[in-house]
Amino acid sequence: MKYFFALRNISECMKATLRSAVSRAGLQERNPTCRIYAGARIDERSVLGAYSVLFSNVTIVSSVIGDHTYVQENSIVNEAEVGKFCSIAMGVSVGLPQHSISGVSSHPAFYLRNTPLAKTYSDRDMFIPSKKTCVSHDVWIGQNAIILSGLQIGVGAVIGAGAVVTRDVPAYAVMGGVPARIIKYRFDEKLRNDLLESKWWDMSEEWMESNYTVFRDPLKLLETLNAKR
């Protein structure tokens, strides 16, 4: 696996995934509203929301995937909680663990005990390489983007293709670069706050089916929601 030599937790989880992953048919049976393509892998600690989609060669490890979220080919989601209506492009890594760089060497043989390495010197784990990552609702993550572990990605954020996200991302921010920085916000502050307060992503399927046209205009969406309430 591309990053396994660097990341103890994801390595162990990946091995567990390969041992315990159920067949595609079994996954589909357990998640009848989802669409799961050949080669997708999800361990038994993970949960798929309604109408979520896993494309070929996707790996989901110890994670929750929200309703209507899709994950494109060759992406990895590790120890993360991903919200509803997220769009994850090809080759994305979410929850990528890190190395310790405070000591002489960044090699895990010197600070981790339980690793897939052929040899380690450490008699105990002295570093936590992976923490829970939270990707909120309606986040779009572009192709080959990397989100390090332990971060919070706000509602409605956009992560540009190839970006490396090393810090928390505010709601509705558009991020790009290495390391990623804020390029702009999708909406002004008042509209951002109004959309956050609306929590439109929690509306029922029936409501979505009847009102999908208002999603082209944020103000129209808010007007429709306020009329309902």
Biotite code that builds the C-alpha atoms (Angstrom):
import biotite.structure as struc

atoms = struc.array([
    struc.Atom([0.000, 0.000, 0.000], chain_id="A", res_id=1, res_name="MET", atom_name="CA", element="C"),
    struc.Atom([1.264, 3.453, -0.937], chain_id="A", res_id=2, res_name="LYS", atom_name="CA", element="C"),
    struc.Atom([1.702, 4.883, 2.565], chain_id="A", res_id=3, res_name="TYR", atom_name="CA", element="C"),
    struc.Atom([1.835, 1.792, 4.794], chain_id="A", res_id=4, res_name="PHE", atom_name="CA", element="C"),
    struc.Atom([5.525, 2.031, 5.612], chain_id="A", res_id=5, res_name="PHE", atom_name="CA", element="C"),
    struc.Atom([4.957, 5.423, 7.211], chain_id="A", res_id=6, res_name="ALA", atom_name="CA", element="C"),
    struc.Atom([1.739, 4.892, 9.077], chain_id="A", res_id=7, res_name="LEU", atom_name="CA", element="C"),
    struc.Atom([1.386, 2.323, 11.815], chain_id="A", res_id=8, res_name="ARG", atom_name="CA", element="C"),
    struc.Atom([-2.351, 2.616, 12.466], chain_id="A", res_id=9, res_name="ASN", atom_name="CA", element="C"),
    struc.Atom([-3.452, 2.587, 8.866], chain_id="A", res_id=10, res_name="ILE", atom_name="CA", element="C"),
    struc.Atom([-1.163, -0.373, 8.181], chain_id="A", res_id=11, res_name="SER", atom_name="CA", element="C"),
    struc.Atom([-2.702, -2.432, 10.954], chain_id="A", res_id=12, res_name="GLU", atom_name="CA", element="C"),
    struc.Atom([-6.211, -1.394, 9.959], chain_id="A", res_id=13, res_name="CYS", atom_name="CA", element="C"),
    struc.Atom([-5.534, -2.246, 6.329], chain_id="A", res_id=14, res_name="MET", atom_name="CA", element="C"),
    struc.Atom([-4.372, -5.732, 7.262], chain_id="A", res_id=15, res_name="LYS", atom_name="CA", element="C"),
    struc.Atom([-7.471, -6.166, 9.396], chain_id="A", res_id=16, res_name="ALA", atom_name="CA", element="C"),
    struc.Atom([-9.554, -4.928, 6.497], chain_id="A", res_id=17, res_name="THR", atom_name="CA", element="C"),
    struc.Atom([-8.162, -7.545, 4.156], chain_id="A", res_id=18, res_name="LEU", atom_name="CA", element="C"),
    struc.Atom([-8.777, -10.280, 6.716], chain_id="A", res_id=19, res_name="ARG", atom_name="CA", element="C"),
    struc.Atom([-12.294, -9.283, 7.701], chain_id="A", res_id=20, res_name="SER", atom_name="CA", element="C"),
    struc.Atom([-13.733, -7.609, 4.613], chain_id="A", res_id=21, res_name="ALA", atom_name="CA", element="C"),
    struc.Atom([-16.921, -9.222, 3.458], chain_id="A", res_id=22, res_name="VAL", atom_name="CA", element="C"),
    struc.Atom([-17.746, -9.845, -0.174], chain_id="A", res_id=23, res_name="SER", atom_name="CA", element="C"),
    struc.Atom([-19.214, -7.151, -2.370], chain_id="A", res_id=24, res_name="ARG", atom_name="CA", element="C"),
    struc.Atom([-22.480, -9.069, -2.439], chain_id="A", res_id=25, res_name="ALA", atom_name="CA", element="C"),
    struc.Atom([-22.512, -9.190, 1.345], chain_id="A", res_id=26, res_name="GLY", atom_name="CA", element="C"),
    struc.Atom([-21.808, -5.478, 1.581], chain_id="A", res_id=27, res_name="LEU", atom_name="CA", element="C"),
    struc.Atom([-24.600, -4.718, -0.831], chain_id="A", res_id=28, res_name="GLN", atom_name="CA", element="C"),
    struc.Atom([-26.993, -6.913, 1.116], chain_id="A", res_id=29, res_name="GLU", atom_name="CA", element="C"),
    struc.Atom([-26.141, -5.122, 4.355], chain_id="A", res_id=30, res_name="ARG", atom_name="CA", element="C"),
    struc.Atom([-26.504, -1.723, 2.674], chain_id="A", res_id=31, res_name="ASN", atom_name="CA", element="C"),
    struc.Atom([-29.378, -2.087, 0.197], chain_id="A", res_id=32, res_name="PRO", atom_name="CA", element="C"),
    struc.Atom([-29.696, 1.626, -0.632], chain_id="A", res_id=33, res_name="THR", atom_name="CA", element="C"),
    struc.Atom([-25.962, 2.034, -1.299], chain_id="A", res_id=34, res_name="CYS", atom_name="CA", element="C"),
    struc.Atom([-24.028, 1.396, -4.485], chain_id="A", res_id=35, res_name="ARG", atom_name="CA", element="C"),
    struc.Atom([-20.795, -0.541, -3.996], chain_id="A", res_id=36, res_name="ILE", atom_name="CA", element="C"),
    struc.Atom([-18.545, -1.234, -6.971], chain_id="A", res_id=37, res_name="TYR", atom_name="CA", element="C"),
    struc.Atom([-16.198, -4.186, -7.447], chain_id="A", res_id=38, res_name="ALA", atom_name="CA", element="C"),
    struc.Atom([-12.949, -3.875, -5.514], chain_id="A", res_id=39, res_name="GLY", atom_name="CA", element="C"),
    struc.Atom([-14.306, -1.553, -2.833], chain_id="A", res_id=40, res_name="ALA", atom_name="CA", element="C"),
    struc.Atom([-13.309, -2.618, 0.676], chain_id="A", res_id=41, res_name="ARG", atom_name="CA", element="C"),
    struc.Atom([-14.832, -1.639, 3.997], chain_id="A", res_id=42, res_name="ILE", atom_name="CA", element="C"),
    struc.Atom([-13.971, -3.148, 7.356], chain_id="A", res_id=43, res_name="ASP", atom_name="CA", element="C"),
    struc.Atom([-16.588, -4.308, 9.832], chain_id="A", res_id=44, res_name="GLU", atom_name="CA", element="C"),
    struc.Atom([-15.965, -1.326, 12.115], chain_id="A", res_id=45, res_name="ARG", atom_name="CA", element="C"),
    struc.Atom([-17.129, 1.091, 9.441], chain_id="A", res_id=46, res_name="SER", atom_name="CA", element="C"),
    struc.Atom([-20.667, 2.266, 8.702], chain_id="A", res_id=47, res_name="VAL", atom_name="CA", element="C"),
    struc.Atom([-22.230, 3.360, 5.411], chain_id="A", res_id=48, res_name="LEU", atom_name="CA", element="C"),
    struc.Atom([-25.069, 5.878, 5.352], chain_id="A", res_id=49, res_name="GLY", atom_name="CA", element="C"),
    struc.Atom([-28.091, 5.591, 3.092], chain_id="A", res_id=50, res_name="ALA", atom_name="CA", element="C"),
    struc.Atom([-27.501, 6.088, -0.645], chain_id="A", res_id=51, res_name="TYR", atom_name="CA", element="C"),
    struc.Atom([-23.733, 6.352, -0.249], chain_id="A", res_id=52, res_name="SER", atom_name="CA", element="C"),
    struc.Atom([-21.502, 5.133, -3.084], chain_id="A", res_id=53, res_name="VAL", atom_name="CA", element="C"),
    struc.Atom([-18.093, 3.442, -3.015], chain_id="A", res_id=54, res_name="LEU", atom_name="CA", element="C"),
    struc.Atom([-16.368, 3.208, -6.388], chain_id="A", res_id=55, res_name="PHE", atom_name="CA", element="C"),
    struc.Atom([-13.732, 0.620, -7.371], chain_id="A", res_id=56, res_name="SER", atom_name="CA", element="C"),
    struc.Atom([-10.662, 0.142, -5.170], chain_id="A", res_id=57, res_name="ASN", atom_name="CA", element="C"),
    struc.Atom([-11.913, 2.409, -2.406], chain_id="A", res_id=58, res_name="VAL", atom_name="CA", element="C"),
    struc.Atom([-10.807, 1.467, 1.112], chain_id="A", res_id=59, res_name="THR", atom_name="CA", element="C"),
    struc.Atom([-12.817, 2.504, 4.172], chain_id="A", res_id=60, res_name="ILE", atom_name="CA", element="C"),
    struc.Atom([-11.201, 1.787, 7.556], chain_id="A", res_id=61, res_name="VAL", atom_name="CA", element="C"),
    struc.Atom([-12.819, 2.435, 10.960], chain_id="A", res_id=62, res_name="SER", atom_name="CA", element="C"),
    struc.Atom([-14.932, 5.226, 9.503], chain_id="A", res_id=63, res_name="SER", atom_name="CA", element="C"),
    struc.Atom([-18.485, 6.496, 9.118], chain_id="A", res_id=64, res_name="VAL", atom_name="CA", element="C"),
    struc.Atom([-19.663, 7.566, 5.665], chain_id="A", res_id=65, res_name="ILE", atom_name="CA", element="C"),
    struc.Atom([-22.728, 9.824, 5.690], chain_id="A", res_id=66, res_name="GLY", atom_name="CA", element="C"),
    struc.Atom([-25.904, 9.628, 3.622], chain_id="A", res_id=67, res_name="ASP", atom_name="CA", element="C"),
    struc.Atom([-25.513, 10.372, -0.107], chain_id="A", res_id=68, res_name="HIS", atom_name="CA", element="C"),
    struc.Atom([-21.737, 10.712, 0.159], chain_id="A", res_id=69, res_name="THR", atom_name="CA", element="C"),
    struc.Atom([-19.694, 9.153, -2.638], chain_id="A", res_id=70, res_name="TYR", atom_name="CA", element="C"),
    struc.Atom([-16.041, 8.130, -2.681], chain_id="A", res_id=71, res_name="VAL", atom_name="CA", element="C"),
    struc.Atom([-14.342, 7.805, -6.076], chain_id="A", res_id=72, res_name="GLN", atom_name="CA", element="C"),
    struc.Atom([-11.761, 5.237, -7.224], chain_id="A", res_id=73, res_name="GLU", atom_name="CA", element="C"),
    struc.Atom([-8.534, 4.559, -5.324], chain_id="A", res_id=74, res_name="ASN", atom_name="CA", element="C"),
    struc.Atom([-9.375, 6.744, -2.343], chain_id="A", res_id=75, res_name="SER", atom_name="CA", element="C"),
    struc.Atom([-8.714, 5.859, 1.295], chain_id="A", res_id=76, res_name="ILE", atom_name="CA", element="C"),
    struc.Atom([-10.770, 7.022, 4.271], chain_id="A", res_id=77, res_name="VAL", atom_name="CA", element="C"),
    struc.Atom([-9.088, 6.093, 7.549], chain_id="A", res_id=78, res_name="ASN", atom_name="CA", element="C"),
    struc.Atom([-10.471, 6.631, 11.073], chain_id="A", res_id=79, res_name="GLU", atom_name="CA", element="C"),
    struc.Atom([-12.773, 9.420, 9.929], chain_id="A", res_id=80, res_name="ALA", atom_name="CA", element="C"),
    struc.Atom([-16.339, 10.589, 10.264], chain_id="A", res_id=81, res_name="GLU", atom_name="CA", element="C"),
    struc.Atom([-17.593, 11.893, 6.925], chain_id="A", res_id=82, res_name="VAL", atom_name="CA", element="C"),
    struc.Atom([-20.867, 13.805, 6.798], chain_id="A", res_id=83, res_name="GLY", atom_name="CA", element="C"),
    struc.Atom([-23.790, 13.743, 4.392], chain_id="A", res_id=84, res_name="LYS", atom_name="CA", element="C"),
    struc.Atom([-23.683, 14.827, 0.738], chain_id="A", res_id=85, res_name="PHE", atom_name="CA", element="C"),
    struc.Atom([-19.879, 14.830, 0.514], chain_id="A", res_id=86, res_name="CYS", atom_name="CA", element="C"),
    struc.Atom([-18.121, 14.440, -2.846], chain_id="A", res_id=87, res_name="SER", atom_name="CA", element="C"),
    struc.Atom([-14.738, 12.701, -2.622], chain_id="A", res_id=88, res_name="ILE", atom_name="CA", element="C"),
    struc.Atom([-12.796, 12.479, -5.883], chain_id="A", res_id=89, res_name="ALA", atom_name="CA", element="C"),
    struc.Atom([-10.265, 9.883, -7.079], chain_id="A", res_id=90, res_name="MET", atom_name="CA", element="C"),
    struc.Atom([-7.017, 9.206, -5.243], chain_id="A", res_id=91, res_name="GLY", atom_name="CA", element="C"),
    struc.Atom([-7.949, 11.096, -2.088], chain_id="A", res_id=92, res_name="VAL", atom_name="CA", element="C"),
    struc.Atom([-6.494, 10.211, 1.319], chain_id="A", res_id=93, res_name="SER", atom_name="CA", element="C"),
    struc.Atom([-8.524, 11.226, 4.375], chain_id="A", res_id=94, res_name="VAL", atom_name="CA", element="C"),
    struc.Atom([-7.119, 10.727, 7.874], chain_id="A", res_id=95, res_name="GLY", atom_name="CA", element="C"),
    struc.Atom([-3.546, 10.186, 6.760], chain_id="A", res_id=96, res_name="LEU", atom_name="CA", element="C"),
    struc.Atom([-1.406, 9.470, 9.849], chain_id="A", res_id=97, res_name="PRO", atom_name="CA", element="C"),
    struc.Atom([1.798, 11.362, 10.551], chain_id="A", res_id=98, res_name="GLN", atom_name="CA", element="C"),
    struc.Atom([5.395, 10.766, 11.641], chain_id="A", res_id=99, res_name="HIS", atom_name="CA", element="C"),
    struc.Atom([7.066, 12.141, 14.721], chain_id="A", res_id=100, res_name="SER", atom_name="CA", element="C"),
    struc.Atom([9.615, 14.782, 13.691], chain_id="A", res_id=101, res_name="ILE", atom_name="CA", element="C"),
    struc.Atom([10.650, 16.036, 17.144], chain_id="A", res_id=102, res_name="SER", atom_name="CA", element="C"),
    struc.Atom([13.404, 13.444, 17.585], chain_id="A", res_id=103, res_name="GLY", atom_name="CA", element="C"),
    struc.Atom([16.561, 12.641, 15.632], chain_id="A", res_id=104, res_name="VAL", atom_name="CA", element="C"),
    struc.Atom([14.821, 10.332, 13.158], chain_id="A", res_id=105, res_name="SER", atom_name="CA", element="C"),
    struc.Atom([11.318, 10.366, 11.704], chain_id="A", res_id=106, res_name="SER", atom_name="CA", element="C"),
    struc.Atom([11.464, 6.587, 11.137], chain_id="A", res_id=107, res_name="HIS", atom_name="CA", element="C"),
    struc.Atom([8.798, 4.773, 13.233], chain_id="A", res_id=108, res_name="PRO", atom_name="CA", element="C"),
    struc.Atom([11.256, 2.057, 14.298], chain_id="A", res_id=109, res_name="ALA", atom_name="CA", element="C"),
    struc.Atom([12.481, 4.509, 16.941], chain_id="A", res_id=110, res_name="PHE", atom_name="CA", element="C"),
    struc.Atom([9.142, 5.491, 18.521], chain_id="A", res_id=111, res_name="TYR", atom_name="CA", element="C"),
    struc.Atom([6.567, 2.775, 17.732], chain_id="A", res_id=112, res_name="LEU", atom_name="CA", element="C"),
    struc.Atom([6.506, -0.777, 19.037], chain_id="A", res_id=113, res_name="ARG", atom_name="CA", element="C"),
    struc.Atom([3.684, -2.442, 17.155], chain_id="A", res_id=114, res_name="ASN", atom_name="CA", element="C"),
    struc.Atom([4.336, -1.852, 13.469], chain_id="A", res_id=115, res_name="THR", atom_name="CA", element="C"),
    struc.Atom([4.377, -3.911, 10.250], chain_id="A", res_id=116, res_name="PRO", atom_name="CA", element="C"),
    struc.Atom([8.100, -3.173, 9.912], chain_id="A", res_id=117, res_name="LEU", atom_name="CA", element="C"),
    struc.Atom([10.611, -6.027, 9.782], chain_id="A", res_id=118, res_name="ALA", atom_name="CA", element="C"),
    struc.Atom([12.358, -4.643, 12.872], chain_id="A", res_id=119, res_name="LYS", atom_name="CA", element="C"),
    struc.Atom([11.667, -1.938, 15.455], chain_id="A", res_id=120, res_name="THR", atom_name="CA", element="C"),
    struc.Atom([13.876, -0.714, 18.321], chain_id="A", res_id=121, res_name="TYR", atom_name="CA", element="C"),
    struc.Atom([11.266, 0.949, 20.501], chain_id="A", res_id=122, res_name="SER", atom_name="CA", element="C"),
    struc.Atom([9.932, -1.043, 23.467], chain_id="A", res_id=123, res_name="ASP", atom_name="CA", element="C"),
    struc.Atom([6.665, 0.952, 23.513], chain_id="A", res_id=124, res_name="ARG", atom_name="CA", element="C"),
    struc.Atom([4.564, 3.346, 21.467], chain_id="A", res_id=125, res_name="ASP", atom_name="CA", element="C"),
    struc.Atom([5.749, 6.892, 22.134], chain_id="A", res_id=126, res_name="MET", atom_name="CA", element="C"),
    struc.Atom([3.723, 8.697, 19.463], chain_id="A", res_id=127, res_name="PHE", atom_name="CA", element="C"),
    struc.Atom([0.116, 8.661, 18.240], chain_id="A", res_id=128, res_name="ILE", atom_name="CA", element="C"),
    struc.Atom([0.299, 8.803, 14.426], chain_id="A", res_id=129, res_name="PRO", atom_name="CA", element="C"),
    struc.Atom([-3.438, 8.813, 13.778], chain_id="A", res_id=130, res_name="SER", atom_name="CA", element="C"),
    struc.Atom([-6.339, 10.707, 15.378], chain_id="A", res_id=131, res_name="LYS", atom_name="CA", element="C"),
    struc.Atom([-10.018, 10.899, 14.447], chain_id="A", res_id=132, res_name="LYS", atom_name="CA", element="C"),
    struc.Atom([-10.697, 13.113, 11.435], chain_id="A", res_id=133, res_name="THR", atom_name="CA", element="C"),
    struc.Atom([-14.038, 14.873, 10.914], chain_id="A", res_id=134, res_name="CYS", atom_name="CA", element="C"),
    struc.Atom([-15.268, 15.878, 7.460], chain_id="A", res_id=135, res_name="VAL", atom_name="CA", element="C"),
    struc.Atom([-18.542, 17.771, 7.852], chain_id="A", res_id=136, res_name="SER", atom_name="CA", element="C"),
    struc.Atom([-21.538, 17.799, 5.508], chain_id="A", res_id=137, res_name="HIS", atom_name="CA", element="C"),
    struc.Atom([-21.479, 18.900, 1.857], chain_id="A", res_id=138, res_name="ASP", atom_name="CA", element="C"),
    struc.Atom([-17.682, 18.910, 1.535], chain_id="A", res_id=139, res_name="VAL", atom_name="CA", element="C"),
    struc.Atom([-16.092, 18.506, -1.907], chain_id="A", res_id=140, res_name="TRP", atom_name="CA", element="C"),
    struc.Atom([-12.569, 17.034, -1.908], chain_id="A", res_id=141, res_name="ILE", atom_name="CA", element="C"),
    struc.Atom([-10.709, 17.235, -5.230], chain_id="A", res_id=142, res_name="GLY", atom_name="CA", element="C"),
    struc.Atom([-8.597, 14.555, -6.897], chain_id="A", res_id=143, res_name="GLN", atom_name="CA", element="C"),
    struc.Atom([-5.416, 13.436, -5.102], chain_id="A", res_id=144, res_name="ASN", atom_name="CA", element="C"),
    struc.Atom([-5.988, 15.739, -2.140], chain_id="A", res_id=145, res_name="ALA", atom_name="CA", element="C"),
    struc.Atom([-4.586, 14.670, 1.227], chain_id="A", res_id=146, res_name="ILE", atom_name="CA", element="C"),
    struc.Atom([-6.178, 15.445, 4.596], chain_id="A", res_id=147, res_name="ILE", atom_name="CA", element="C"),
    struc.Atom([-3.990, 14.638, 7.582], chain_id="A", res_id=148, res_name="LEU", atom_name="CA", element="C"),
    struc.Atom([-5.456, 12.937, 10.625], chain_id="A", res_id=149, res_name="SER", atom_name="CA", element="C"),
    struc.Atom([-7.117, 14.733, 13.511], chain_id="A", res_id=150, res_name="GLY", atom_name="CA", element="C"),
    struc.Atom([-8.438, 17.664, 11.471], chain_id="A", res_id=151, res_name="LEU", atom_name="CA", element="C"),
    struc.Atom([-11.903, 19.233, 11.311], chain_id="A", res_id=152, res_name="GLN", atom_name="CA", element="C"),
    struc.Atom([-13.198, 20.114, 7.839], chain_id="A", res_id=153, res_name="ILE", atom_name="CA", element="C"),
    struc.Atom([-16.137, 22.513, 8.045], chain_id="A", res_id=154, res_name="GLY", atom_name="CA", element="C"),
    struc.Atom([-19.529, 22.276, 6.353], chain_id="A", res_id=155, res_name="VAL", atom_name="CA", element="C"),
    struc.Atom([-19.546, 23.169, 2.665], chain_id="A", res_id=156, res_name="GLY", atom_name="CA", element="C"),
    struc.Atom([-15.762, 23.416, 2.336], chain_id="A", res_id=157, res_name="ALA", atom_name="CA", element="C"),
    struc.Atom([-14.008, 22.773, -0.972], chain_id="A", res_id=158, res_name="VAL", atom_name="CA", element="C"),
    struc.Atom([-10.557, 21.148, -1.013], chain_id="A", res_id=159, res_name="ILE", atom_name="CA", element="C"),
    struc.Atom([-8.775, 21.701, -4.324], chain_id="A", res_id=160, res_name="GLY", atom_name="CA", element="C"),
    struc.Atom([-7.167, 18.912, -6.338], chain_id="A", res_id=161, res_name="ALA", atom_name="CA", element="C"),
    struc.Atom([-3.727, 17.976, -5.038], chain_id="A", res_id=162, res_name="GLY", atom_name="CA", element="C"),
    struc.Atom([-4.045, 20.057, -1.876], chain_id="A", res_id=163, res_name="ALA", atom_name="CA", element="C"),
    struc.Atom([-2.405, 18.889, 1.340], chain_id="A", res_id=164, res_name="VAL", atom_name="CA", element="C"),
    struc.Atom([-4.552, 19.937, 4.298], chain_id="A", res_id=165, res_name="VAL", atom_name="CA", element="C"),
    struc.Atom([-2.541, 20.287, 7.504], chain_id="A", res_id=166, res_name="THR", atom_name="CA", element="C"),
    struc.Atom([-4.911, 22.373, 9.639], chain_id="A", res_id=167, res_name="ARG", atom_name="CA", element="C"),
    struc.Atom([-8.627, 22.736, 10.369], chain_id="A", res_id=168, res_name="ASP", atom_name="CA", element="C"),
    struc.Atom([-10.775, 24.179, 7.575], chain_id="A", res_id=169, res_name="VAL", atom_name="CA", element="C"),
    struc.Atom([-13.596, 26.696, 8.254], chain_id="A", res_id=170, res_name="PRO", atom_name="CA", element="C"),
    struc.Atom([-17.093, 26.165, 6.896], chain_id="A", res_id=171, res_name="ALA", atom_name="CA", element="C"),
    struc.Atom([-17.528, 27.095, 3.222], chain_id="A", res_id=172, res_name="TYR", atom_name="CA", element="C"),
    struc.Atom([-13.820, 27.832, 2.726], chain_id="A", res_id=173, res_name="ALA", atom_name="CA", element="C"),
    struc.Atom([-12.198, 27.028, -0.622], chain_id="A", res_id=174, res_name="VAL", atom_name="CA", element="C"),
    struc.Atom([-8.740, 25.577, 0.022], chain_id="A", res_id=175, res_name="MET", atom_name="CA", element="C"),
    struc.Atom([-5.819, 24.928, -2.308], chain_id="A", res_id=176, res_name="GLY", atom_name="CA", element="C"),
    struc.Atom([-2.069, 24.425, -2.357], chain_id="A", res_id=177, res_name="GLY", atom_name="CA", element="C"),
    struc.Atom([0.658, 22.623, -0.423], chain_id="A", res_id=178, res_name="VAL", atom_name="CA", element="C"),
    struc.Atom([0.162, 23.192, 2.416], chain_id="A", res_id=179, res_name="PRO", atom_name="CA", element="C"),
    struc.Atom([-3.439, 24.175, 1.763], chain_id="A", res_id=180, res_name="ALA", atom_name="CA", element="C"),
    struc.Atom([-4.506, 27.756, 2.451], chain_id="A", res_id=181, res_name="ARG", atom_name="CA", element="C"),
    struc.Atom([-7.811, 29.602, 2.207], chain_id="A", res_id=182, res_name="ILE", atom_name="CA", element="C"),
    struc.Atom([-8.302, 30.963, -1.311], chain_id="A", res_id=183, res_name="ILE", atom_name="CA", element="C"),
    struc.Atom([-11.758, 32.405, -0.693], chain_id="A", res_id=184, res_name="LYS", atom_name="CA", element="C"),
    struc.Atom([-15.125, 31.678, 0.905], chain_id="A", res_id=185, res_name="TYR", atom_name="CA", element="C"),
    struc.Atom([-18.045, 30.453, -1.147], chain_id="A", res_id=186, res_name="ARG", atom_name="CA", element="C"),
    struc.Atom([-20.480, 32.920, 0.444], chain_id="A", res_id=187, res_name="PHE", atom_name="CA", element="C"),
    struc.Atom([-20.419, 36.027, 2.627], chain_id="A", res_id=188, res_name="ASP", atom_name="CA", element="C"),
    struc.Atom([-20.376, 35.593, 6.408], chain_id="A", res_id=189, res_name="GLU", atom_name="CA", element="C"),
    struc.Atom([-24.094, 36.145, 6.955], chain_id="A", res_id=190, res_name="LYS", atom_name="CA", element="C"),
    struc.Atom([-25.096, 33.643, 4.285], chain_id="A", res_id=191, res_name="LEU", atom_name="CA", element="C"),
    struc.Atom([-22.597, 31.121, 5.636], chain_id="A", res_id=192, res_name="ARG", atom_name="CA", element="C"),
    struc.Atom([-24.091, 31.417, 9.102], chain_id="A", res_id=193, res_name="ASN", atom_name="CA", element="C"),
    struc.Atom([-27.652, 31.182, 7.784], chain_id="A", res_id=194, res_name="ASP", atom_name="CA", element="C"),
    struc.Atom([-26.841, 28.016, 5.848], chain_id="A", res_id=195, res_name="LEU", atom_name="CA", element="C"),
    struc.Atom([-25.172, 26.465, 8.880], chain_id="A", res_id=196, res_name="LEU", atom_name="CA", element="C"),
    struc.Atom([-28.188, 27.261, 11.040], chain_id="A", res_id=197, res_name="GLU", atom_name="CA", element="C"),
    struc.Atom([-30.565, 25.811, 8.435], chain_id="A", res_id=198, res_name="SER", atom_name="CA", element="C"),
    struc.Atom([-29.041, 22.305, 8.668], chain_id="A", res_id=199, res_name="LYS", atom_name="CA", element="C"),
    struc.Atom([-30.640, 21.529, 5.311], chain_id="A", res_id=200, res_name="TRP", atom_name="CA", element="C"),
    struc.Atom([-28.725, 18.234, 5.131], chain_id="A", res_id=201, res_name="TRP", atom_name="CA", element="C"),
    struc.Atom([-30.981, 16.836, 7.857], chain_id="A", res_id=202, res_name="ASP", atom_name="CA", element="C"),
    struc.Atom([-34.180, 17.328, 5.865], chain_id="A", res_id=203, res_name="MET", atom_name="CA", element="C"),
    struc.Atom([-36.132, 14.201, 4.931], chain_id="A", res_id=204, res_name="SER", atom_name="CA", element="C"),
    struc.Atom([-35.829, 12.354, 1.630], chain_id="A", res_id=205, res_name="GLU", atom_name="CA", element="C"),
    struc.Atom([-39.394, 13.371, 0.821], chain_id="A", res_id=206, res_name="GLU", atom_name="CA", element="C"),
    struc.Atom([-38.554, 17.045, 1.343], chain_id="A", res_id=207, res_name="TRP", atom_name="CA", element="C"),
    struc.Atom([-35.449, 16.766, -0.842], chain_id="A", res_id=208, res_name="MET", atom_name="CA", element="C"),
    struc.Atom([-37.433, 15.142, -3.636], chain_id="A", res_id=209, res_name="GLU", atom_name="CA", element="C"),
    struc.Atom([-40.017, 17.926, -3.565], chain_id="A", res_id=210, res_name="SER", atom_name="CA", element="C"),
    struc.Atom([-37.614, 20.855, -3.217], chain_id="A", res_id=211, res_name="ASN", atom_name="CA", element="C"),
    struc.Atom([-34.403, 19.933, -5.032], chain_id="A", res_id=212, res_name="TYR", atom_name="CA", element="C"),
    struc.Atom([-34.785, 22.863, -7.460], chain_id="A", res_id=213, res_name="THR", atom_name="CA", element="C"),
    struc.Atom([-34.191, 25.462, -4.729], chain_id="A", res_id=214, res_name="VAL", atom_name="CA", element="C"),
    struc.Atom([-30.617, 24.226, -4.262], chain_id="A", res_id=215, res_name="PHE", atom_name="CA", element="C"),
    struc.Atom([-29.527, 26.358, -7.223], chain_id="A", res_id=216, res_name="ARG", atom_name="CA", element="C"),
    struc.Atom([-30.114, 29.487, -5.130], chain_id="A", res_id=217, res_name="ASP", atom_name="CA", element="C"),
    struc.Atom([-29.013, 29.638, -1.449], chain_id="A", res_id=218, res_name="PRO", atom_name="CA", element="C"),
    struc.Atom([-31.457, 32.449, -0.660], chain_id="A", res_id=219, res_name="LEU", atom_name="CA", element="C"),
    struc.Atom([-34.337, 30.531, -2.206], chain_id="A", res_id=220, res_name="LYS", atom_name="CA", element="C"),
    struc.Atom([-33.383, 27.480, -0.160], chain_id="A", res_id=221, res_name="LEU", atom_name="CA", element="C"),
    struc.Atom([-33.417, 29.500, 3.055], chain_id="A", res_id=222, res_name="LEU", atom_name="CA", element="C"),
    struc.Atom([-36.729, 31.100, 2.121], chain_id="A", res_id=223, res_name="GLU", atom_name="CA", element="C"),
    struc.Atom([-38.275, 27.688, 1.489], chain_id="A", res_id=224, res_name="THR", atom_name="CA", element="C"),
    struc.Atom([-36.954, 26.280, 4.763], chain_id="A", res_id=225, res_name="LEU", atom_name="CA", element="C"),
    struc.Atom([-38.158, 29.283, 6.752], chain_id="A", res_id=226, res_name="ASN", atom_name="CA", element="C"),
    struc.Atom([-41.625, 28.983, 5.228], chain_id="A", res_id=227, res_name="ALA", atom_name="CA", element="C"),
    struc.Atom([-41.777, 25.346, 6.303], chain_id="A", res_id=228, res_name="LYS", atom_name="CA", element="C"),
    struc.Atom([-40.778, 26.160, 9.868], chain_id="A", res_id=229, res_name="ARG", atom_name="CA", element="C"),
])
